[in-house]
Amino acid sequence: MKKFFGDKKFKFGLNATTITILIIGLIVLLNIVLYRYSFKKDFTANKTYEISQQTKDILKNLDNSGKKVDMLLFTSANYSNYIDYKQKDLIEQLAQQYDKASSSLTLQRIDIDKNPAIAEKYAVAYPYEIAFTMGDRSKLVGLSDMFSDEGFAGEQSMTSALNYVLNEKPSVLYILQGHKEKNLETDITALKAYMQREGYTIKTHSLTAQGKIPDDASAVIDIGASTEFSATEIGLLKDYLNGGGKALFLMNSYFDQPQISALSDMLKGYGISVNNDIAFDPAANRSVGGSQDIVIPEYQDNPVVAKLKDIKYYFMVVPASRSIDVLPDVKDTTVESLLKTSDESWGETNINDYNNQKAAFDAADKKGPLNVAVVASKTIAPDKEMKIIVSGSDLIISDKFLQITNCQPNMDFVLNSLAELTNNKQLISIRPKPYDQKQLTLPTTTQKVMFIVFVILLPGIVFIIGFIIWLRRRHL
């Protein structure tokens, strides 16, 4: 027996067996730990499989609120008739991120083929749509909400739906009419769809017809007014703002209509002077396609635009914008720039030169840098603040311009502005993540070298070493 246990073959065999058992045990233990704690790292450029800090904050607040939310993921074995595997995986992975981030949110998978009544209750049209429910409030996130031309909007849609069910009183936006503004149904349909997706209640409003701004207004919006406001209407707007109201004004472009003096004069009382000109920027990489009046502005240090700096390869494009001056010494009012042109820019005041494509800087023009969007705020009471955001161009959000440029950051700017005004700051910059299809193309020589090294050379070395070890052990 002593001779048997002292045999070299036995010792080598015992060592090999022990090492094998240890390795197997380590692999099993590692799998158990990974299964329980699910360690994952998102290496995609756009962090497609991760939720943003804004969403994490909402889910953290949910945990602290004592509320409970159900997240219903409607599945089907026949999903491939509607979406591909990658889209299905995107939705599932993202839903799991929400589930892990909050103990107060419960993810439930419901087979629509086996539970058609539940799917019908939430108006589910396709598999892998998601419904958020809390009490008698619910919001469905459809496939069309999650997948758009701009990218994967899963987080944007899901967080908006979650925010909707958590807020029993959703923000109400009043779109002013009566001054030939842009029309929600024909001119800015994309903006309307995005606002609805964000969970806003949208209502059109005539100051003349209704004689006041409703008490439930979270903000009023005017996009491209091109006829004058009456003194009565201006008075109503002032009363609303001085009482802590919020407003977004996208000014009509100078080449399109003359300046609306009554509205401009009102804004001066809040430290904002909208000029009768068009911003031109000849600096390198600060305009589009040689059109110096379609400027690429620089984002300033303000929450409305700060996060837009993180978006690579995409940038705002502002066409035919009026410049905006910040007036000094307006009592108790703070005005900050949101978007600026370069030092080489100017505000063109000669509309004839502009129309004849002869625009050039002269003594009548304002020298840059120019503001093309600003925000003004004033504390009315400890818990009440007036806030106004003004853009020098209403074209940034028009359907025609967006169809030509497909400029998602323009939409982001307006939605971020609304989130700031309505105090839905957790929604700022939760935007669609562009589909990032990057391919690595290697030169033919490199491909051949990699084939030789990884397919022939390295496996060959391993085989030779193994064969030598086998021969040595055979002769022990």
N, C-alpha and C positions, 0 to 999 in steps of 0.2 A: 504493500500500500504506500509506504514511504517513497519507494522507488517510482511508483506511478505519479504521485503528487509532485515529485521532484523532477519529473521528466520535462524537458524543455518544450516539447510540443504541447504538453498540457498547460504549462505556464503561458505560452503564447496564445493558446486557445482561450484560456480563462481571461487573460487581459483583453482580448478581442471581444469576448462575450460581455465583459463588464462595461467596456467602452460603448458597445452597441446599445446595451440596456440604458446607460446614462444618457446617450444621445436621444434615444426614443423617449425616455422620460422627460427630457428637457423640451423636446418638440411638443409632447402632449401638454406639459405645463404651460408652455408659451401659447398654445392654441386656446387653452382654457382662459388664460388671462386676457388674450386678445378678444375672445368671444364675449367675455363678461364686460370688459371696459371699452371695447371697440376703439382702439387707437387708430386714427386715420389722419392722413395729411393730404390736403388738397394742393396738388402741384400745378393745377391749371392756371394760366396767366390771368384769367378773369375771376378766379376763385369761385367757379361755377357751383361747386358742391358745398360751399360754406355760406352761412347766413351772416349778415352784416352786424356791426355793433348796435345799430339802431334797432334791429329786430331782437337782438339779445336783450336790450334794455326794456323793450315792450314785454317780453316774456318774463323778465325779472320782476317788473312791476305787476304782472299778472300773479306771480307767486306771492307777492306781498299784499295783494288786494283781497285774497280769500275767495276769489271767483274761480269757477271751473269751466273750462272750454273743451268741447269735443271737436276733434279734427277727423272728419270722415273721408277716407280715401276709397273711392269706388273703383273696384277692380273687375276684371273679366279675363277669362282664358282666351277670348277672341279679340284681345286688344290690338293685335297686329292689323286688323281691318281699319284702324283709325290712326294709330301712331306706330312709330318704329321702336325697336328695343332701346335705342339710345335715349329717345324722348321719355319712354317709360322709366328708365333708370334715373334720369334727371329728376323726375317728379318724386320717385320713391326715396332717393337719397336726400332730397331737400326736405321732404315730409319727416324723415327720421331725424334730421337736424332740429326741427321744431320740437319734436317729441322729447329729444334728449335734453334740450335747453330749458325745459320747464316741467316741474312736477304737477303743475295745475292744468296742463294740456294733455289730453289723452288721445293718442292716435288709434283709430279703429279702421280696420280694413273690411269693406262690405262688398260682397260679390253681387253685382247688379243682375246677373242672370238668376241667382238664387233668391235675391231680395228685391224684386222689381218694385214693390210698393214703397220701400224706403227711397229708392232712386227716384221714383215719381214724386214723392213728397218734397224733395229738394230740387226738382226740375233738372235732374242729371240727364244730359243728352248723350255723353260718350264716356267710355271707361277712362279712368285715371283723372277724372275731375274730382275736386275736393270741396267739401262743405264744412264751414266753421259754424258751430252752434253753441249758444249759451242761453238757457231758458227758452223764451219764445222768439229770440233773435237768431237769424241765420244768414249766411252769405255764401253763395256758390262761386267757386273759382273754376271757370271753364277752360277747356283746352285753348280756345281762341284768346283767352286772357293771358295764358302762360307763354304761348309761342307767337311771336310777332316778327315782322320784317327786321326790327331793330335788334332782336336777340331773344334770349330766354328771360322772360319776365316773371318767372315763377315766384321769386321772393317778393317782388314788388306787389304782385297780385295777392299772394297769400297774406302778407303782412297788412295790406290794405283791408282785406276781408276780416282778419283778426281784429284790427283796430275798429272796424265797423261794428262788430258784435259786442266789443267791450264798451264802446261809447253809445250810451242810450240816446244821446242827443247829438247826432252827426252835424258837422259844420254845414251851414247853409250859405251858398254863394249867390249873390244877386248880380245878374249881368244887366248893366244899364242899356236901355234902348231909347230911341227917339231923336238921335243925332247922327243918323246914318252910320252907326257903328258896324263892325264886322258881325255877320250873322252866324249864329251858332249852328244853324241847319245847313248852311251853304258855304260859308267862308272859313270856319274854324271847327270843322267836324272832328278832326283828330284831337284837338284840345278838349272838346266836349267828352269824347270817349275816355280820354285819360282822366279827366276830373271825376267822371262816374266810377271809373275803376278805382280811384283813390278813396271812394266812399263819400264824396261830397253830394249834398243835395243842391241841385242847380235850378234857379228860378230866374226868369227874365223880369225886368222891372222898369217901369216908366215913372220918373219923378213927377212929371206933369199930371199924369192920369191918377196916380195914387197919393200924391201930396206928402209923402214921407218915405223914409227908409225904414222897413219893418224892424221891430225890436229883436227878432231872431236872427238878424243878419250877422254872420261871422265875418264877412267882408263884402265889399262891393267892387265890381270890376267894370272898367270901361275900356273897350278895345277899338281904337281908331275912330273916335268921334270926329265928324267932318262938318258939322253945323253947330252953331253957337248954343251954349247953355243960357237959359234965361236967368235973370237975377234971382228969381224965386228958387230955381233949381240949385243955383250956386249956394244960396242960403241954406237949403236942405242938406247939401253935402257938407257945408261948414258945421252945421249943428251936429251932424252925425260924427264927423271927425273930432270935433272939440269935446265930444262926449266919450271919447276913447275908441272911436271907430277905426276900421282898417280898410284900406283901399289899394287897388292895383290899377294903374293907368298905363296903357300902351298907346303912346301918342301917334297920331296919323303922320305919315311921312310928308315932308315939305313939298316934294315934287308932285304929290298927289293932291293936296289941299292946303290952303293957307292955314296959318296958326289959329287955333281956337283961343281967342284972347281972353274970354271970361274964365275959362278953365285954367289957362296959363297964369292969369293974374291971381286966381285963388291959390295956386300952388306956390307962388312967390311968398305968400303969407306963411308958408311952412318951410321956407329956405330953399325952394327949388325953382330955378328959372330955366324954362324950356326955350331954346333958341330957334329962330327962324332960319335954319341952315341945314346942310347935309354934311355929315362927317365923311372926310376923305382920308385915306391913310396909304401913302406910297411906300412905307417901310417894307423891307423884305419880310415875307411870310406873315404879313399883317392884313392882307386882303385876298380875295378869291378870284382866280382866273384872269388877273389883269384888271379887274373892275375895282378900282380903288374906293368906290362908294359902298362896296360889300366888305365890311371890315371884320377882321378876326380880333376881338377885344381881349384885353388882359384881365384875368380874374383878380379881384381885390381881396383883402383879408376880411371877409364877412361870411357868416355861416351860410348865407343863401348861395354863394358861389364857391366857397373855399373847397368843398368836396369835389367840385367839378375839375379842380386841378389834378385830381388823382386819375382821371379818365385819360388813358393814353390813346393816341391816334384819332381822337374825336375832339372837336372843339366847336364853340359857338360861332355862328356866322350871322352878322347883323347888317341887313341891307338898308340903305337910304335912311339912316338914323339922324334925327335931330341931336345936336349936342345939348348938354345940360350943365348949367352952372350951379355951384353950391353958393348960396348967398350967406354972407357973414352976419353975425350979430342978430339972428332971429331968436328971440327970447325963449329960453328953456327947450329949444328944439335942436336935436342932433341930426345932421345930415352926413351920410357916408356914401362914398362911391362904391358901386358894385362892379361896373365894367368900364374900362378905359382904353382909349386908342394910344398910339405911340407918340413920341415927341415930334415926329415928322408929320403928323396929321394936321388937318385944318378943317374948319367949318365953312363950307362953300355957301355963300349968300347970293350969288348971281344965278338965278334959276335959268336964265337964257343961255348962259355959258354951259350950265349943266346939261340942258336939253340938247345943246349942239355939240356935246362932248368936248368942250373947250375949257373945262373947269381947271383953274390954277390958283394958287395962293396969291392974294393981293392984300392991300391995306384994309379993305373992308371985311376981311375974313378973320376969324378967331384962330389963333395958333394953338396947336396941341401941346400936351396931351389933353384929350377931351373926354368928359364923362358921357357915356351913352346909356347908363342906367344908374340910379341912385336909390337910397332908402332914407326916409326921414322918420324920426320917432320923437315922441314927447310924452313925459309922464303926466297924466291927468290926476291920478290919485295913487295911493300905495299899491292898489291892485288893478289899476286901469291905465292903459297906455295907448296913445294914438300912434298909428304906423301907416306910412304911405310908401309904396314902391312905384317908381316911374321908369319906364323904358322909352327911349327916344324913337322907337320904331314899332309899329303894330304889325309889320310884315314878318317879324321873326317867327310868328306862330300861324301865319296864314297857310291854308291847305296848299295853295299853288306853290308857295316858296318851299314848303317842306317836301312836296312831291319832287321838286327839282333837285334839292340838296340832300334829302333824307337826313336832316341834321337833328339827331336826337338830343344833343346838349341844349338846343333852343327850347325844346319841350321841357327838359330838366330844369332849366332856369325858371320858367313860368310856374312849374309845379312846385319847385323849391320856394318860390316867392309866396305861393298860396299856403304852403305848409308853415312858413314863417309867420304870415299874417294871421292864420287861424290857430296858431299855437299847436300845430301838429308837427312839431320839429323832428319827431322821431321818424317821419316819412321823408325827410330831406335826403335826397341822393340815393334812395333805394330805387334803382332804375334797372331796365333790362340789361343783361350782360351779353355783349355781342358774341355771336357764334365765332369762335376762334379756331379756324381750321388751318393750322400751321403744318406744313410738310417739310421734311428735311430731305433735300435732294443731294446725294453724294456724287462726286465725279466718278467716272468709270474706273479710273486707276485706284481710287480709294476703296471702291467696292471690291475690287479684286484682292487688294491687300488684306482687307478685313475678312474676306472669305478664306484666304490662305491661313491667316493667323488664328481665327476663331473656329473654323470648321476643320482645318487639316492639322496645323502645327500644334496648337494647345492640346486637342484631344490625343494627337499622336504622342506627345511628351507624357501625358498622363498614362497612356497605354504602356509605353516603354518602361516607365518607373514601376508600374504595377507588375509587369512581366518580370522585371529584375527581382522585385521583392518576392514574388512567387517562387522563382528559381532558388533564391537563397533559403527560403523557408523549407523548400523541398529537400534540401541537402543538410538540414540541421539534424 
